[in-house]
């Protein structure tokens, strides 16, 4: 495995000779094998472990094992205990932990001078990501799986599947800790891991190699589109006085210009649905039509696209269609009525479940100064503006935050938090399931 590991590092140019790498090590099998491989490599590295304290004594035993491994191999080890406050008022423990983890790693890297952060994502994780994206709806990007490198984050274990990692850990007598939460179906990805992938492996025992090959081909196709886009923009894009003009002379040269157009306009925040509408307007020779993303206004003007940053755009109050699709600017909300009170995807902030009997004449609108609601999981009321500050919503996005109102009361800060008054309880007989979609 060491040979493949070093070859993968070299092939994707993940680490330069003079760079120091910080390894994110939880104590699980994947990160312990990664640490073992780095120990045999010529690269300088240190280990960092975060104890979230979510599993009591078991969390402390994880920390102890990682520290003992580092001590025995004379590897620098940084341990951080996450404060309990990071989970307060958060619907998703997973997301709160993830946000804290990467924020801490980023601060540690800058403070101590590490150039790369290595995580132990492997081929099975990448396949799970693709399958998860498929269930939500995705474009070509979402079919590539996890990238080996993203900024200063590298994923040097993507060359190996879970079974290979397990076999290597046993043969090399590597010690690791098991996290019981990985065996439950609480999280959506675990359902894919436990119930979908085993079926696919039974159909094709060589699934991981096949997937790796397909992911490479999808990446090649995406790279080709991106290269084509760069050539088009170089020849047809002009910027002046804050306005971007993109000529459309190139559209007729391609059998399917939509893929290229989507890659261009996603950079300005336009969704796939909007790009399809824009493409239809172009091919129909329509001129003067306006489209809006969160931050930009696009005007289809004869033979060019005219794009400018938009001023604060006011969305008109829009009645929610139940069931159905409600389009608001460049976003849309799917709604459906679900029997019972079992919530399938509690960690997905773009999905909300409300007690249907409590919902009255629901409509979507923009938040206003002075709006208040009762955040799920918190006591008492809170200003929407204060909630957005606490949630660290960027200033540029605050003006486009939408709210779902029911009988005049806020039921959902769309994409962020539902109101406690509308939550699903044991007495709920029917649920209103809402899912927010945007650029994919």
C-alpha positions in Angstrom: 0.0 0.0 0.0 2.9 2.4 0.7 4.0 2.3 -3.0 0.4 3.2 -4.1 0.3 5.9 -1.4 3.5 7.6 -2.5 2.6 7.2 -6.2 -0.8 8.9 -5.5 0.9 11.8 -3.7 3.3 12.3 -6.6 0.7 11.8 -9.4 -1.6 14.5 -8.0 1.2 16.7 -6.6 -0.4 16.8 -3.2 2.7 17.8 -1.2 5.9 19.7 -2.2 9.2 18.4 -0.7 9.6 21.4 1.6 6.0 21.5 2.8 4.9 20.4 6.3 1.6 18.6 6.6 -0.9 18.4 9.5 -2.8 15.2 9.7 -6.4 15.2 10.9 -6.4 12.0 13.0 -9.6 10.9 14.8 -8.3 7.5 15.9 -10.5 5.6 13.5 -9.0 3.0 11.1 -8.8 5.4 8.1 -6.8 8.2 9.8 -4.6 5.7 11.7 -3.6 4.0 8.5 -2.9 7.4 6.9 -0.7 8.3 9.8 1.1 5.0 9.5 1.8 5.6 5.8 3.0 9.1 6.4 5.4 7.7 9.1 7.1 5.6 6.3 7.1 8.5 3.8 9.8 11.2 3.4 7.4 14.0 4.2 7.4 16.1 7.4 4.1 15.9 9.3 2.4 16.4 12.6 -0.9 15.0 14.0 -3.9 16.9 15.3 -6.8 15.3 17.2 -10.1 16.9 18.4 -12.0 15.5 21.3 -15.6 16.5 21.0 -16.6 14.6 24.1 -19.8 13.2 22.5 -19.1 9.6 23.5 -17.9 10.1 27.1 -15.2 7.8 28.1 -14.8 6.4 24.6 -13.9 9.9 23.3 -11.2 10.2 25.9 -9.9 6.7 25.0 -9.6 7.9 21.3 -7.5 10.8 22.5 -5.3 8.7 24.6 -4.6 6.2 21.9 -3.7 8.9 19.4 -1.4 10.6 21.9 0.3 7.3 22.8 0.8 6.5 19.1 2.4 9.9 18.5 4.6 9.5 21.6 5.8 6.1 20.6 6.8 7.4 17.1 8.1 10.8 18.2 5.5 12.6 16.2 4.3 16.1 17.2 0.7 15.9 18.4 -1.9 18.7 18.9 -5.0 17.9 20.9 -8.0 20.2 21.2 -11.1 19.7 23.4 -14.2 21.2 21.7 -16.4 23.3 24.1 -19.9 22.1 24.5 -21.2 25.5 23.5 -20.5 24.8 19.8 -23.5 22.4 19.7 -26.0 24.7 21.5 -28.9 25.8 19.3 -27.7 23.7 16.4 -30.0 21.3 14.7 -27.1 19.2 13.3 -24.4 18.0 15.7 -22.5 16.7 12.6 -22.4 20.1 10.9 -21.5 21.9 14.1 -18.6 19.5 14.7 -17.5 19.9 11.1 -17.5 23.7 11.2 -15.5 23.7 14.4 -13.0 21.1 13.1 -12.0 23.0 10.0 -12.0 26.3 11.7 -9.6 24.9 14.4 -7.4 23.2 11.8 -7.1 26.4 9.8 -6.1 28.4 12.8 -3.6 25.8 13.9 -2.0 25.6 10.4 -1.5 29.4 10.2 -0.2 29.6 13.8 2.3 26.7 13.5 3.2 27.1 9.8 1.8 23.9 8.2 1.1 24.2 4.5 -1.2 21.3 4.0 -4.0 19.6 6.0 -4.5 15.9 5.2 -7.8 14.1 5.8 -8.4 10.4 5.5 -11.2 10.3 2.9 -11.1 7.2 0.8 -12.7 5.8 -2.3 -15.8 4.5 -0.5 -16.3 8.1 0.9 -16.1 9.4 -2.6 -18.6 6.9 -4.0 -21.0 7.8 -1.1 -20.7 11.4 -2.0 -21.6 10.8 -5.7 -24.6 8.6 -4.7 -25.7 11.2 -2.2 -25.4 14.0 -4.8 -27.4 11.9 -7.2 -30.3 11.5 -4.7 -30.4 15.3 -4.3 -29.9 16.2 -8.0 -26.5 17.2 -9.4 -24.5 18.3 -12.4 -21.3 16.9 -13.8 -19.3 18.3 -10.9 -21.3 16.3 -8.4 -20.4 13.1 -10.2 -16.7 13.5 -9.8 -16.7 12.5 -6.2 -14.2 13.9 -3.7 -11.2 15.8 -5.2 -7.7 14.8 -4.1 -6.8 18.4 -3.4 -8.9 21.5 -2.6 -6.9 24.6 -1.6 -4.6 23.5 1.2 -6.7 20.4 2.1 -5.4 17.1 0.6 -6.9 13.7 0.6 -4.1 11.2 0.1 -6.1 8.1 0.8 -8.5 8.4 -2.2 -6.5 5.7 -4.0 -7.8 3.0 -1.6 -11.2 1.5 -0.8 -12.4 0.7 2.7 -11.7 -3.0 2.3 -8.1 -2.4 1.2 -7.6 -0.1 4.2 -9.0 -2.7 6.6 -6.8 -5.5 5.1 -3.7 -3.3 5.4 -4.5 -2.3 9.0 -4.8 -5.9 10.0 -1.6 -7.1 8.2 0.4 -4.2 9.6 -1.1 -4.7 13.1 -2.2 -1.0 13.2 -4.3 -0.1 16.3 -7.5 1.9 15.8 -10.7 2.8 17.6 -14.3 2.1 16.4 -16.9 4.8 16.5 -20.3 3.2 17.3 -22.2 6.1 15.5 -20.8 4.8 12.2 -22.9 1.7 12.6 -26.3 3.5 12.9 -28.6 4.7 10.2 -29.2 8.1 11.8 -27.3 9.9 9.1 -28.2 9.8 5.4 -24.7 8.8 4.3 -24.8 5.8 6.7 -27.8 4.5 4.9 -26.0 4.6 1.6 -22.9 3.1 3.2 -24.8 0.2 4.9 -27.6 -0.6 2.5 -26.8 0.7 -1.0 -23.0 0.2 -1.6 -23.1 -3.5 -0.3 -25.7 -4.3 -3.0 -23.7 -2.6 -5.7 -20.5 -4.5 -4.6 -22.5 -7.8 -4.7 -23.4 -6.9 -8.3 -19.8 -5.9 -9.2 -17.1 -7.1 -6.8 -14.7 -4.7 -8.5 -17.0 -1.7 -7.9 -14.4 0.6 -6.3 -11.9 0.2 -9.3 -14.8 0.7 -11.7 -15.9 3.8 -9.8 -12.4 5.2 -9.7 -12.2 4.9 -13.5 -15.6 6.5 -14.0 -14.7 9.4 -11.7 -11.5 10.0 -13.6 -13.4 10.1 -16.9 -16.0 12.5 -15.4 -13.2 14.7 -14.2 -11.7 14.7 -17.6 -15.0 15.8 -19.2 -15.4 18.5 -16.6 -11.8 19.7 -17.2 -12.5 19.8 -20.9 -15.6 22.0 -20.3 -13.7 24.3 -18.0 -10.9 24.7 -20.6 -13.5 25.5 -23.3 -15.1 28.0 -21.0 -11.7 29.8 -20.5 -11.2 30.1 -24.2 -14.7 31.4 -24.8 -14.4 34.0 -22.0 -11.0 35.1 -23.3 -12.5 35.8 -26.7 -16.0 36.9 -25.9 -16.0 38.5 -22.4 -15.6 42.3 -21.9 -15.7 44.1 -18.5 -16.2 47.8 -18.1 -17.7 50.1 -15.5 -18.7 47.1 -13.3 -20.7 45.4 -16.2 -19.7 42.1 -17.7 -20.7 41.5 -21.4 -20.4 38.0 -22.8 -21.0 37.7 -26.6 -23.0 34.7 -27.8 -21.4 34.2 -31.2 -19.9 30.9 -30.1 -23.3 29.2 -29.1 -24.0 28.0 -32.7 -20.6 26.2 -32.9 -21.5 23.6 -30.3 -24.0 20.7 -30.4 -24.8 21.2 -26.7 -23.9 24.7 -25.6 -25.9 24.3 -22.4 -23.1 22.5 -20.6 -20.7 25.4 -21.4 -23.3 28.0 -20.6 -24.0 26.3 -17.2 -20.3 26.4 -16.3 -20.1 30.1 -17.2 -23.2 31.2 -15.3 -22.8 29.1 -12.2 -19.9 31.4 -11.4 -22.4 34.1 -11.1 -24.7 32.0 -8.9 -27.3 31.0 -11.5 -29.0 27.6 -11.0 -29.2 24.8 -13.6 -32.9 25.5 -13.9 -32.3 29.2 -14.7 -29.5 28.3 -17.2 -32.0 26.0 -19.0 -34.4 28.9 -19.3 -31.7 31.3 -20.4 -30.5 28.8 -23.1 -34.1 28.3 -24.3 -34.4 32.1 -24.6 -31.2 32.4 -26.5 -32.1 29.7 -29.0 -35.6 31.2 -29.4 -34.0 34.6 -30.2 -35.7 36.3 -27.2 -34.2 39.6 -26.1 -34.6 41.8 -23.1 -35.4 39.1 -20.6 -34.1 39.5 -17.0 -32.8 36.7 -14.7 -31.6 37.1 -11.1 -29.2 35.1 -8.9 -28.5 36.1 -5.3 -25.9 38.6 -6.3 -26.3 39.3 -10.0 -28.8 40.5 -12.6 -28.5 39.0 -16.1 -30.1 40.7 -19.1 -30.3 38.7 -22.3 -29.7 41.6 -24.8 -29.7 40.5 -28.5 -26.4 38.8 -29.1 -24.9 39.1 -25.6 -25.4 38.5 -22.0 -25.1 41.6 -19.8 -24.3 40.8 -16.2 -24.1 43.3 -13.3 -24.1 43.1 -9.6 -27.7 43.7 -8.5 -28.9 46.1 -6.0 -31.0 44.7 -3.2 -33.6 42.8 -5.0 -37.1 42.5 -3.4 -38.8 39.2 -3.9 -42.6 39.5 -4.0 -44.5 37.5 -1.5 -45.1 34.1 -3.1 -47.7 31.6 -2.0 -46.3 28.2 -1.2 -47.7 25.5 -3.4 -48.6 22.3 -1.5 -47.7 19.9 -3.0 -45.6 21.3 -5.7 -42.7 23.5 -6.7 -42.5 27.2 -5.7 -39.9 29.3 -7.6 -38.4 32.3 -5.9 -35.7 34.0 -8.0 -33.0 31.5 -8.6 -34.2 29.1 -5.9 -37.1 26.8 -5.7 -38.8 24.9 -2.9 -40.3 21.4 -3.3 -43.2 20.7 -0.9 -45.0 17.5 -0.1 -47.3 16.1 2.6 -45.9 13.1 4.5 -48.0 10.8 6.7 -46.7 10.2 10.3 -44.0 12.0 12.3 -40.8 10.3 11.3 -38.1 12.7 10.1 -35.8 11.1 7.6 -33.0 13.6 7.1 -32.6 15.8 10.3 -29.1 16.9 9.4 -30.0 18.5 6.1 -30.5 22.3 6.6 -32.1 22.6 3.2 -34.9 20.3 4.3 -37.5 21.3 6.9 -40.4 19.3 8.4 -43.4 21.2 9.9 -46.5 19.9 11.6 -49.0 20.3 8.8 -51.9 21.0 11.1 -50.1 24.1 12.4 -49.5 25.6 9.0 -51.9 28.3 7.8 -51.8 30.0 4.3 -48.0 29.6 4.0 -46.1 32.1 1.9 -42.4 32.8 1.1 -41.1 36.4 1.5 -37.9 38.2 2.5 -37.1 38.9 6.1 -37.4 42.4 7.5 -35.7 44.3 10.3 -37.6 43.6 13.5 -38.8 40.1 12.5 -38.7 37.7 15.4 -39.2 33.9 15.7 -38.7 31.1 18.2 -35.7 29.1 17.0 -36.0 25.3 17.3 -33.9 24.1 20.2 -33.7 27.4 22.0 -35.8 29.0 24.7 -37.7 32.1 23.9 -37.8 34.4 20.9 -35.0 35.9 18.9 -34.7 38.6 16.2 -34.0 37.2 12.8 -31.2 39.7 12.4 -29.5 38.4 15.6 -29.9 34.8 14.5 -28.1 35.6 11.3 -25.2 37.2 13.2 -25.0 34.2 15.5 -25.1 31.9 12.4 -22.3 33.8 10.8 -24.3 34.4 7.6 -22.1 36.6 5.3 -23.3 40.2 4.9 -23.6 39.7 1.1 -26.1 36.9 1.7 -28.2 38.4 4.5 -30.4 40.5 2.2 -31.4 37.4 0.3 -32.4 35.3 3.2 -36.0 34.1 2.8 -38.6 33.2 5.4 -41.7 31.0 5.3 -44.6 32.5 7.0 -47.7 30.8 8.3 -50.6 32.9 9.3 -48.3 35.8 9.8 -45.8 33.9 12.0 -42.3 32.8 10.8 -42.3 29.0 10.5 -38.9 28.6 8.8 -35.8 30.7 8.1 -35.4 29.0 4.8 -32.3 26.9 4.7 -31.3 27.6 8.3 -33.8 26.9 11.1 -37.4 26.2 11.7 -39.6 27.9 14.4 -40.1 25.8 17.5 -43.9 26.4 17.4 -44.2 24.5 14.1 -41.9 21.5 15.0 -43.0 17.9 14.5 -44.0 16.2 17.8 -45.2 12.8 18.8 -48.7 14.0 18.3 -48.1 15.0 14.7 -50.2 13.1 12.2 -49.1 14.7 8.9 -45.9 16.6 8.1 -45.2 19.3 5.5 -41.8 18.4 4.0 -40.0 21.3 2.4 -36.7 21.1 0.4 -34.8 24.2 -0.8 -32.9 23.9 -4.1 -30.5 26.3 -5.6 -27.4 26.0 -7.9 -26.4 22.3 -8.4 
